[in-house]
Amino acid sequence: MEHVAVNPWVALAYLIAGVCFILALRGLSSPTTSQRGNRFGMIGMGIAVVTTLVTHVPVTTTLIEGYDYAALIARIDYVAALEIVAAIAIGAVIGVTTARRIAMTAMPQLVAAFHSLVGLAAVLVAAAAFLNPVAFGIARILVDPLSGTPLAYILPVSRIEMGLGVAIGAITFSGSVIAFLKLNGNMGGAPIMLPGRHVINLGVLAAILLLVAYFTVDQSPWVFWTITILSFAIGFLLIIPIGGADMPVVVSMLNSYSGWAAAAMGFTLHNSAMIITGALVGSSGAILSYIMCRAMNRSFISVIAGGFGSAPDAGAGGAAKVDRPWKRGSAEDAAFLMSQAEQVIIVPGYGMAVAQAQHVLREMADKLKEHGVRVKYAIHPVAGRMPGHMNVLLAEANVPYDEVFELEDINSEFAQTDVAFVIGANDVTNPAAKTDKTSPIYGMPVLDVEKAKTVLFVKRSMGGVGYAGVDNDVFYMDNTMMLLADAKKMVEEIVKSLD
């Protein structure tokens, strides 16, 4: 791939793409502007991709100086160009098909999978640059004085970029694979605490940094490939100890990693659009992860260090205590209690997403409002499996934005609320987070649903526990009525009873 020539319009195009990306992030900060933000993001990426394709073309010989486009066209490697177009087409078909077929419940897994692909792409680009640095314009040809053999001497600054890029990319890939397996249910949500994990993690990270530094003075293949292998390993080691309750933070953190990996590769490829985009994604993901850690009363360092400081027995408990007394209710009971209430606070969780009950839930809320009931929705920062999961689902069902409240804005209202209607939310309503120091969710702020006069808890059965593997004491409280059924079917029955 060769640059056509130095063209000021290229810099302008990349600048416009960068502005579009900034507007996209700004738009995605609110449900009301999210669609506009997505459009800006697509426009910016379209500009960046087209500009890159136009200004980087495969040629059969060396770069043509100046702007002799006629001579350039005559020497384009059309087979290579066709391969590039075919690869883009295949990727586009896969992306469109996946986006159209993926269920909202599987969106966190999809995000984790896409992060892994970004990380793997960074590793492959770094490997290609290391194996053929001359083609990437990051090396000088030197002649070995002893053998007379020409050698490609990679520039020291490019070695730093390459080492950091492959390290961050490999960590992103392997960490995202573990996140995908946890989110998809192939691995348990409880933390897997390896013995001596802190010493191992810190040792491996220190070795990676030292090798990257050594790589600047010695470009031997063993250095590069050792960095790659250790980075793949530390990605697994960092994510395995993180429990299900912290997975939304992990998804956001991996998003940040993928951005920094892309930025590092942007330096290697001399592509300012990749640098800008990667920096924006990396910084915004890091900020979001920090905000979520604060909202969950979690240490940001502990999460990114793989559960650093977690109690050794955390997560050991949590088997469902089905032998404790509890009250079972029906759809008719729930309809009567809510129709007589002044205020109902609905608390959605991952169970609502699994059952795809958001549309019928909004219908139930509309029926309650017809009865003069004030309805609000309470959203926990980590409800679901990724940041904003519940907000997206409720927006999909056209729930009014002014009825949706975050934890800190609505938690004080439960004590004055007649009914808390919890649908598929477990860990985020568990009071053990406030009292049980051995619990894996201890210290995480939760929605105080138990303070409502009546708690209606929609759950498939009493035998299951939350994603963090912890039983919920709210199930067994005197003011709680368990509605055991598929969430969508139960809400449909409640709507019929309200009619």
Secondary structure, 3 states (H helix, E strand, C coil): CEECCCCHHHHHHHHHHHHHHHHHHHHCCCHHHHHHHHHHHHHHHHHHHHHHHHHEECECCCCCCCCCHHHHHHCECHHHHHHHHHHHHHHHHHHHHHHHHCCHHHHHHHHHHHHHHHHHHHHHHHHHHHHCHHHHCCEEEEECCCCCCEEEEECHHHHHHHHHHHHHHHHHHHHHHHHHHHHCCCCCCCCCCCCCHHHHHHHHHHHHHHHHHHHCCCCCHHHHHHHHHHHHHHHHHHHCCCCHHHHHHHHHHHHHHHHHHHHHHHHHHCCHHHHHHHHHHHHHHHHHHHHHHHHCCCCHHHHHCCCCCCCCCCCCCCCCCCCCCCCECCHHHHHHHHHCCCEEEEEECHHHHHHCCHHHHHHHHHHHHHCCCEEEEEECCCCCCCCCHHHHHHHHCCCCHHHEEEHHHHHHHHHHCCEEEEECCCHHHCCHHHHCCCCCCCCCCCCCHHHCCEEEEEECCCCCCCCCCCCCHHHHCCCEEEEECCHHHHHHHHHHHHC
